[in-house]
Amino acid sequence: MLPPEQHKAYCNFYDAVRNQEHLDARTTVLIGLAAAMARECRP
């Protein structure tokens, strides 16, 4: 799917977002839901 370099960058970003240091749990869940809906995924 992603080249190794991009996969590592994505994982670093994902871990930083999930850290809850900057965003609370509710906001993180809502962002994930919005991203899934934007990609036309079904919950």
Sequence and secondary structure as in RCSB ss.txt:
>XXXX:A:sequence
MLPPEQHKAYCNFYDAVRNQEHLDARTTVLIGLAAAMARECRP
>XXXX:A:secstr
   HHHHHHHHHHHHHHHTSSSS HHHHHHHHHHHHHHTT   
